[in-house]
């Protein structure tokens, strides 16, 4: 078997290894584990409207967008319907 020197060495490793790992990963965290431009800048984020006029304008914008997407979807459905009729023999 080892002896007292081996036991002191093992005890030192048991104590120093976790401390060394914590020191390595615990220092300089901002530079080591950061991703540049990960979070959006304030001007790139959504701004919640609080004024009555801003809320009304936002609702109008959303309504127009919804109607535009609905018209686009209906046009695509009509186009798909015409294609399927042509493929099936002209609807006779």
C-alpha positions as CSV (number, residue, x, y, z in Angstrom):
1,X,0.0,0.0,0.0
2,X,0.9,3.6,-0.4
3,X,1.7,5.4,2.8
4,X,1.0,8.7,4.4
5,X,2.4,10.7,1.5
6,X,0.0,9.0,-1.0
7,X,-2.9,9.8,1.3
8,X,-1.9,13.4,1.6
9,X,-1.5,13.6,-2.2
10,X,-5.0,12.1,-2.8
11,X,-6.5,14.4,-0.2
12,X,-4.9,17.4,-1.9
13,X,-6.2,16.3,-5.3
14,X,-9.7,15.8,-3.9
15,X,-9.7,19.3,-2.5
16,X,-7.8,21.2,-5.2
17,X,-9.4,19.7,-8.3
18,X,-12.9,21.1,-7.7
19,X,-11.4,24.4,-6.6
20,X,-9.3,24.6,-9.7
21,X,-12.4,23.8,-11.9
22,X,-14.5,26.4,-10.1
23,X,-11.7,29.0,-10.5
24,X,-11.2,28.2,-14.2
25,X,-14.9,28.5,-15.1
26,X,-15.7,31.2,-12.5
27,X,-13.3,33.8,-13.7
28,X,-13.8,36.0,-16.8
29,X,-17.2,34.7,-17.6
30,X,-18.3,37.6,-19.7
31,X,-15.6,37.1,-22.3
32,X,-15.4,33.3,-22.2
33,X,-19.0,32.3,-22.4
34,X,-20.6,35.3,-24.2
35,X,-22.1,35.3,-27.7
36,X,-21.7,38.7,-29.3
37,X,-25.0,40.5,-30.3
38,X,-27.1,37.7,-28.8
39,X,-29.7,40.0,-27.3
40,X,-31.5,42.5,-29.6
41,X,-30.9,46.2,-29.2
42,X,-33.7,48.2,-27.8
43,X,-34.6,49.7,-31.2
44,X,-35.0,46.2,-32.6
45,X,-37.5,45.0,-30.0
46,X,-41.2,45.4,-30.0
47,X,-42.4,48.6,-28.3
48,X,-45.7,48.2,-26.4
49,X,-48.1,51.1,-27.2
50,X,-49.5,52.8,-24.1
51,X,-51.2,55.9,-25.6
52,X,-54.8,55.5,-27.0
53,X,-53.8,56.7,-30.4
54,X,-50.8,54.4,-30.6
55,X,-53.0,51.4,-29.6
56,X,-55.6,52.4,-32.3
57,X,-52.8,52.7,-34.9
58,X,-51.4,49.3,-34.0
59,X,-54.9,47.7,-34.2
60,X,-55.4,49.2,-37.6
61,X,-52.0,47.9,-38.8
62,X,-52.8,44.4,-37.5
63,X,-56.2,44.5,-39.1
64,X,-54.8,45.5,-42.5
65,X,-52.1,42.8,-42.3
66,X,-54.7,40.2,-41.4
67,X,-56.9,41.2,-44.3
68,X,-54.0,41.2,-46.7
69,X,-53.0,37.7,-45.6
70,X,-56.6,36.5,-45.9
71,X,-56.9,37.8,-49.5
72,X,-53.6,36.2,-50.4
73,X,-54.7,32.9,-48.9
74,X,-58.0,33.0,-50.7
75,X,-56.2,33.7,-54.0
76,X,-54.0,30.7,-53.4
77,X,-57.0,28.5,-52.6
78,X,-58.7,29.6,-55.9
79,X,-55.5,28.9,-57.8
80,X,-55.2,25.5,-56.2
81,X,-58.9,24.8,-57.0
82,X,-58.4,25.7,-60.7
83,X,-55.4,23.5,-60.9
84,X,-57.2,20.5,-59.4
85,X,-60.1,21.0,-61.8
86,X,-57.8,21.1,-64.8
87,X,-56.0,17.9,-63.6
88,X,-59.4,16.1,-63.0
89,X,-60.7,16.9,-66.5
90,X,-62.2,20.4,-66.4
91,X,-64.9,19.9,-63.9
92,X,-67.4,18.1,-66.2
